[in-house]
């Protein structure tokens, strides 16, 4: 019922030399969308999250010593 009450006021978009003015009932949704997109781009490009797993057994193997090192 409350949403139907708000439909009486229409949203508007004004562009001018002073900037952009948005008056709408969906302004919060737009801000949420921009914030989510910014967070996604930040996590992908600036601070990527990578899983730290166990190293493969081949990388844990002790390197074999050469004969010159044993003497």
C-alpha positions in Angstrom: 0.0 0.0 0.0 2.8 2.4 0.8 4.4 1.9 -2.6 1.1 2.9 -4.3 1.1 6.1 -2.3 4.6 7.0 -3.5 3.6 6.5 -7.2 1.9 9.9 -7.1 5.2 11.7 -7.1 7.0 11.1 -10.4 10.8 11.0 -10.7 12.7 13.6 -12.7 16.1 14.0 -14.2 17.6 17.4 -14.7 20.9 18.0 -16.6 22.5 21.4 -16.6 25.7 23.3 -16.3 25.5 23.0 -12.5 25.4 19.2 -12.6 22.9 16.4 -12.5 19.8 16.3 -10.3 17.9 13.1 -9.9 14.7 13.0 -8.0 13.1 9.6 -7.9 11.8 6.8 -5.7 14.5 4.5 -7.1 17.5 6.7 -6.2 18.5 4.4 -3.4 18.5 1.4 -5.9 20.7 3.4 -8.3 23.2 4.2 -5.5 23.2 0.6 -4.4 23.9 -0.5 -7.9 26.8 1.9 -8.4 28.2 0.9 -5.0 28.0 -2.8 -5.8 29.7 -2.2 -9.2 32.5 -0.2 -7.6 33.1 -2.9 -4.9 33.2 -5.6 -7.6 35.7 -3.6 -9.7 37.8 -2.9 -6.6 38.0 -6.5 -5.6 38.7 -7.8 -9.1 41.4 -5.2 -10.1 42.8 -3.6 -7.0 42.6 -6.2 -4.2 42.1 -9.6 -5.8 41.2 -12.4 -3.4 43.1 -15.6 -4.0 42.9 -18.9 -2.2 46.0 -19.9 -0.4 46.3 -23.6 -0.7 48.9 -26.3 0.0 51.9 -26.3 -2.3 52.3 -29.1 -4.7 54.5 -32.0 -3.6 57.0 -31.3 -6.4 57.7 -27.8 -5.0 58.2 -29.1 -1.5 60.8 -31.6 -2.5 64.4 -31.0 -1.3 66.6 -30.1 -4.2 69.3 -32.6 -4.9 72.8 -31.5 -4.1 75.4 -31.5 -6.7 78.7 -33.5 -6.2 80.6 -30.2 -5.8 78.5 -29.2 -2.8 79.0 -32.5 -0.9 82.8 -32.2 -0.8 
